[in-house]
Amino acid sequence: MVDENFEEEESKFEIGQTVYYQGEEMTVINELERTLVLEYVHFVPVDDDDHERIVVRKEKVTLS
């Protein structure tokens, strides 16, 4: 059933935009309904389990 009062929230994110997650500068790679795919701007892997891209919930990201 579709909620007639539902209004799609306008996105405040754009692909390529710089955002911050846990104090790290990151770039938006993709946006999904509730999450963002982010890539570290300054990525230096410490071991083989480190990844340069992560998926996080939108409310955990700041713009500055």
LINUR-V157765 format. One record per backbone hydrogen bond with DSSP energy under -0.5 kcal/mol. NH is the residue of the N-H (numbers start at 1). CO is the residue of the C=O. If there is no record, write none. Layout:
BEGIN
{{NH CO} {NH CO}}
END
This chain:
BEGIN
{{4 2} {6 3} {16 28} {17 14} {19 26} {20 62} {21 24} {24 21} {26 19} {27 39} {28 17} {29 37} {30 37} {32 35} {36 56} {37 30} {38 36} {38 54} {39 27} {40 52} {41 25} {42 25} {43 41} {44 42} {50 47} {54 38} {56 36} {58 34} {60 57} {61 58} {62 20}}
END
